[in-house]
Amino acid sequence: MLIDLRSDTVTQPSAEMRTAMAQADVGDDVYGDDPTVNALQAEAARLSGKAAALFLPTGTQANLVALLSHCQRGEEYIVGQHAHNYKYEAGGAAVLGSIQPQPIEADPDGTLPLDKVAAAIKPDDIHFAKTRLLSLENTIGGKVLPLEYLQRAWQFTREHKLALHVDGARIFNAAVALDVPLKTLAQYCDTFTICLSKGLGAPVGSLLCGSEEFIQRANRWRKMTGGGMRQAGILAAAGLYALEHNVARLKEDHDNAKWLEQQLSNIGLEIVEPGAQTNVLYVRQSPELAAKLGPWMREQGVLISSGPVTRLLTHINVSRQDLQKVVILWQAFLQQHA
Ligand SMILES: *Cc1c(COP(=O)(O)O)cnc(C)c1O
């Protein structure tokens, strides 16, 4: 078995999850007829305290559909310079929605400073795009946005008449790290996404949560962007299983990340911004060593995206024992290349 620390997207559905998938009742979800999709959407709404939720194939599409539902052509969203829905989604909102991103630099803790957000809001003037939306990401680079910040951002967007969207691909990691229910985080945004296919261990799927009216609009955009699936209950069953069984255990991944960080630091590696809050950590190494480490680890059955800054993620398919092995191998590599 390979030990794969490249991402938490690599998780494999367990035997129990596969059984749930195989046994799912299904129907045509474009007609709203899939009982398992409906159950998943209802469960996401219940857990988040939002009125409604929509099941989508990917987190990228969930963010795109959210942006298309919030902003019209010629409008803009304010977003972090390194946010997934600015930098890593192929410019979808601009390409497909004629929606302009207004990126700003985040603070080191991952928050977007509200004075900078305020300065980026355009006055109502024919020269400017209309600022509609603030988009945050939680967790971002493994960091949890402080609750107090979420509260202030929410207040801020009410005062400035902006909508607030959260890319919550890893929002359950944030909730578990803060030891609060999802609702506590969801109350401070209009809409947010959840990835089922990362730490939660489902093979496919994301959710977009919001008001009834918003989700109805989002459903049209989902159809237009080709995300209306048919007997999708097979996939939704995995998501339902994940929400029931794989949320609380994220703490294990967080503990493993902290443990790994300590061990790698002990063998002399430089941790970028030590103090892993969730399941992500970053290691800095020389470009020469980084180029050798990746192929060397692969030969030993360990997959990492080795680079000058290497991002490592813990997840449901990596045990403490696996991590122990990685530390021993890494130490051997450093000794061989000293
Ligand atoms: C993974 C991720 C997404 C969406 O990814 P998909 O691969 O399209 O599901 C969106 N936002 C963040 C922050 C992510 O980490």
The ligand as a MOL file (V3000), in Angstrom:
LIG
                    3D

  0  0  0     0  0            999 V3000
M  V30 BEGIN CTAB
M  V30 COUNTS 15 15 0 0 0
M  V30 BEGIN ATOM
M  V30 1 C -10.1790 21.1860 -3.2880 0
M  V30 2 C -10.7080 22.5340 -3.1250 0
M  V30 3 C -11.7510 23.0150 -3.9270 0
M  V30 4 C -12.4450 22.2380 -5.0070 0
M  V30 5 O -11.8070 21.1920 -5.5160 0
M  V30 6 P -12.4150 20.1120 -6.5150 0
M  V30 7 O -11.2270 19.2840 -6.8010 0
M  V30 8 O -12.9460 20.8260 -7.6820 0
M  V30 9 O -13.4750 19.3640 -5.7850 0
M  V30 10 C -12.1860 24.2980 -3.6950 0
M  V30 11 N -11.6490 25.0500 -2.7380 0
M  V30 12 C -10.6520 24.6270 -1.9520 0
M  V30 13 C -10.1240 25.5050 -0.8920 0
M  V30 14 C -10.1470 23.3520 -2.1220 0
M  V30 15 O -9.1640 22.9260 -1.3280 0
M  V30 END ATOM
M  V30 BEGIN BOND
M  V30 1 1 1 2
M  V30 2 1 2 3
M  V30 3 2 2 14
M  V30 4 1 3 4
M  V30 5 2 3 10
M  V30 6 1 4 5
M  V30 7 1 5 6
M  V30 8 2 6 7
M  V30 9 1 6 8
M  V30 10 1 6 9
M  V30 11 1 10 11
M  V30 12 2 11 12
M  V30 13 1 12 13
M  V30 14 1 12 14
M  V30 15 1 14 15
M  V30 END BOND
M  V30 END CTAB
M  END
